[in-house]
Amino acid sequence: MCGRFALSIKTKDIEKLVPRVKNVQDIKTSYNIAPSHNIAAILNTKPDEISYVRWGLVPYWSKEYPKTASLINARAETIEEKPTFRYPFQKRRCLILASGFYEWKKEKDDKYPYFIKLKSDEIFTFAGLWDQWKDSEGNYLISGAIITTEPNNLMKTIHNRMPVLIPEKNWDLWLDPKSTNIELKTLLRPFPDELMTAYEVSKKVNNPLYNYEDCMSEIKNWIIDKKKGWFKILYSWFSPRKL
């Protein structure tokens, strides 16, 4: 799954990435984006501007506002079958802006957070779905979910799922209302692992209230080697769990 990500940007980065978008100054940096937070997205109905949607999709047909933001991911393999995602996949797709995402790797009885990003350090986009829900008083809520797929070779060492990344060359196809399901499904595949990197980060990121730049920083490990009655301390520039 994809349950946490980051968006650390400068205006010039977005202007380079999406030159047609007008309101790039409104985008806010966040190093620890969690479910129920507002996320920056480009909706297929508004391809020339940034929209903010609540992370955790609420279907238009829901009778009440959900207590938790549980629908944060949609599986690519069943996206056409699930009633919650079938209509958004056909009519309401979006691109979600990100700098990287976090995933937790299980080792024995503990979990270690990793940050995964492009080797180029460039901003990228997740394949997303959105929907519009109206409450009893006529107020609208726009919400969204990130589509996930099978992991590439890099992600297999961390988790059994990964978010779908949409390359810039495929943005128009993803947002085009005339695109067929067959065309869209070809985009829901693992991103090339040779273009990505992953490294261990601090467990501070476990707390969704902790939102500082060091969330994305690689941790350094001290290795203590007991030898001949004395301790030799070696500094490792690379984490033992670095990939």
N, C-alpha and C positions, 0 to 999 in steps of 0.2 A: 504494500500500500504506500501511499504518500501522505503522511500526516503532519508534516512540518516543512516549511521552506523559507527562503529568504529573498528579498529584493533590495539590493544595494545599488543605487543608480545615480547617475548625474544626468542633467538635462541633455547634454551632448550625446550621451550614450543612447538615449531613447530616440533622439532626433536622427541619429545615424541608423538605428535599428528600424524605426518605423517613421520615415520622413513625412508621411501623409497625416500623422496624428497631430492634432492641434493643441491640446491642453496638457502637454508634457510637464509643465511646471507644477501641476497639481499632484503629481505622483510623489508618494511619501516612501522614504526608506524604512524598511523593517527587517531586522536580522533574525527574527524568530516568529514567523507567521504561523498561527495555529487555527484549528477549526473554530468557526464563528467569527473570526476576524474578517474585515473587509479586504478584498484582494483586487489588484489592478488587472483589468481585463479589456480586451477588444471584442465587442459583441458583433455578431454577423449582421445585426440590424443597424449598428453604428460603427462601421469599419474605420471611420476617420477620427475617432476620439477614444479617450480612456474612460472606462466606466468602472465604478467600484461595486462589487457584488459580495454578498455575505458568503463565506466559505462554508458550505453545508447545504446541499440543494433541497429546496422545499417545492415539491411538484405543485403545479397550478391547481390540481384537483384536491389537494389536502384540505381536510375539514377544519383543522386547527394548526396553530403554530407549534412546531415540535419543541420539546423541552431541551433536546440536545441536538448539536450539529452532527448527526451520525452519517449522513449521506455525503461524505467528503470525496469519495472515490467511486468511479464507475468502471467495472471490468470490461475491457474491450471485447472479450470473447462472448459476452452475453448482453451487450449493449442494445441489440435489436430485439431482445426477448423480454427484458425487464420493463414492466409498465412505467416505472419511475423514470427511466432513461430513454425509452423508445421515441417519444415525441420530441424531447430536446435534441436527440441525435439527428432527427430528420429536419428540425426547424430552428433550433436554438443552440448554435455552437459558438464557441469563443476561443480566444487565445489568452492564456494567463501568463503574465510577465513574471520572470524569476531570474535570480542570479545563481541559484543552486538549491538543492533540497537535502534534507536530513533523513537518515535511516539508521535504525538500531540493529546492530549485529549481536546475536546471541553467542556467548562463549561460556560454557559451563553453567554456572548459576547467576550470571550477570549479563547485562546488555551494555554495549558501548556505542555511543552515537558517532556517526560518520557524516561528513559533508561531501556531497557529490556535485560537481560543477563541470563546465566545459574547460578543457585545457587552455583555451584562448582567453578565458576570463570574461567572455562576452555574455551579455544578457541573452536569454533565450525564452521560448514560450512553450507552455504545456498545452496539450489538447484539452479543451474544457467544454463543459455543457452548462447552460444556464436556463433558468425558468423564472416565471413571474407569478407570484402568489398574492391574492388580495384577501384582506381580513374582513370581518363583519362590518367595519366602519368605513370600508372603501380605501384603506391604505394599502399601497403596493410594496412588496418586498422582492427584490431581485437577488437571486442566490445562484451558486454555482458549485460544480464538482470537477475534479481532475480525473481524466481517464488513465487507467493503468493497464499494463500489459505484462507479458513474460519478461524476465530480466535478461539483459545482455551478459556477456562473459564477465564483465567487471562487477555488475550488480549481483550476479549469482553467488559471489563470495560473501555478500552482505545480507541479501534478502531474496525472497522468491518472487517479488513483484517490483516493478519500477513504473514511474509515470511516463506517459507518451510525450515525447518532445516533437514539435512540428518545426521542421527546418523552414527558413524564410522562403525558399523556392516553392513551398507547398501552402503558404498562408492563404493565397487567393482561393485555392481549391477547397481548403477547409472552411472558409467563410462564405463561399459562394452558395446561395440558396438553391441553385440549380444542380449542385453536385449530387450524384447518385450514391446510394448506400454502398454499392460495389466500389466506387471510386474512393469513398471516404474510408472504407475498411482497409484499403491498401496503405493508408497512412498510420494505422494503429499498430505499429511494429516497434520493436526495441531500437533505440538510437544506437548508432555505431559506437562501440566501446572504446575504440582507439581515439575518439575525439573527447573522451571524458576522463576525469581523474577523481579519486576519492581518498580521503584521509580522516583519521580519528580527530574528534573535537572534544571539548570539555563537556562534562555532564551538566554543566550549568544550563545547557540548552534544554534539558529535561523540564525545566520550569518555564511554562509559556509566558510568565510575567517577566522573565529575564530577557531583555531585548537590547543587547549591546553588540558592538562590532566583533568582539572576541568570540561570539557564538560561532563564527565562521573560521576561527583561527585554528590551525593545526597544533595539537599539543605535542610537547617534546617530552621524552621519557628519560629518566635517570636509570642507568643499569648499575646495580651494586654487585660486585664480584668478590666473593670472599676467597682469598688466596694466601696460603702460608701464614695464617694468623693475622693478617691485616686486610683492610678493606680497600679495594681499588675501585674508585668511582669513575665510570666512563659516561660521558654525555652522548646520547644518541640523537642525531639530527633527524633520524627517521623513526617514526613510531613502529614498534613491533607489529602493529596491526595495520600499517600503511599499505595501501594497495597500488 
